[in-house]
Amino acid sequence: MTATVKQGTPWSPSEIAQLKSMLGQQCDRKGIAAQLGRTEEAVAAKLYKLHGRRTAQGSGKRQQRRRKSASFFLS
């Protein structure tokens, strides 16, 4: 599998500006990652560094697993 991911390369100011622009357009992490050639995790980490919270939505599978495991412990 060939990857076009910019693994380990610093974010350029233009990439950060594009990230903020796409975030304002309500794009999800997967779409932002594909457009910028980054992983969803890299996008989430950059958003966390910029805003101190996760602002773009991912697929939600991790949250679904957490809710499911939490309900197991609560029952």
N, C-alpha and C positions, 0 to 999 in steps of 0.2 A: 504494500500500500504506500503510495507516495503522498507525502504530507507537504502542504504549503504553509505550515504553521511556523511562525517566527519565534520558535522556542528559544528563550534566553536572551532575546534582543530587547533592549530598552524601548519603551514607548516613545514615539516622536511627538512633538507638540501638535502636529497635524492629525496624528492618530487619536490623540486625546480629544481634540476639537471635534473630530468625526464621531467619536464615541459619545460625547455629550450631545451632539446634534441628533444622533440616532436615538439616544435615550429620550430626548424631548419629543421625538416622533412616536414614542411608545413601542419601539422595537424590542423584541425579546432577546435574551442573551445568545441564543442559538443563531439568530439572524445577524446580530452584531458581530459575533465571532466569525461567522462565515465571510462577512463583508470585509473585516479587518485582517483575516488570515491568522487569527488567534484562536486559542481554545476557549471553551465556555468558562473554564476555571480561571484562565488568565483575565478574561473580561470581568468576571465576578470579583477577582482580587483587586483589579484596578478600580472598579466602582467602589469597593469597600474602602480603598485608600483615599479616593477622592471625596466620598460622601460619608464615610463612617458607617454605612449600612448597605445592605443589598437593595438596589433600586430597580434592577431589571429582573424580570421573572424568568426562571428556568423552566424545565419541563415539569417540575413539581413532584417527580418520582421520589426524590430523597425525602421531601416533606411527608409524602404519603406513607413511606416506610417508617418514618419517625412517629407519626401519629398512630400507626398500627402497632408498633412495638410499645408505645406509651400506653395505649389502651389495654394491652396485654398485662402490663404491670399494675394498672389501676383496677382491673377486674378481680 
